[in-house]
């Protein structure tokens, strides 16, 4: 699944540019029914992709690159998603639709 992306070729957002209070390991997030916010810092690339995989249904809300509005997507258990973030950075909000989701950052979408 490609969410807010342009069909490939976007640089992956480096792990060091992604901060989250729900981070439980270098590439692991534990998300529950309370929203976890991934904060992606400014970057030199015009467009980067935060790639993730979830083990349970997840709701993702993010600002559309180079726009001032957000969109929402539902990611199914076992699915991979790519969330595009422009060079200004921004927040990606993750909410598990079950009691708990384990989300892995990185990989291919």
Secondary structure as GFF3:
##gff-version 3
##sequence-region A 1 109
A	DSSP	beta_strand	11	12	.	.	.	ID=ss1
A	DSSP	three_ten_helix	15	17	.	.	.	ID=ss2
A	DSSP	beta_strand	18	19	.	.	.	ID=ss3
A	DSSP	beta_strand	23	25	.	.	.	ID=ss4
A	DSSP	beta_strand	28	32	.	.	.	ID=ss5
A	DSSP	beta_strand	36	40	.	.	.	ID=ss6
A	DSSP	beta_strand	47	54	.	.	.	ID=ss7
A	DSSP	beta_strand	58	63	.	.	.	ID=ss8
A	DSSP	beta_strand	70	75	.	.	.	ID=ss9
A	DSSP	beta_strand	80	86	.	.	.	ID=ss10
A	DSSP	beta_strand	90	96	.	.	.	ID=ss11
A	DSSP	beta_strand	100	105	.	.	.	ID=ss12
###
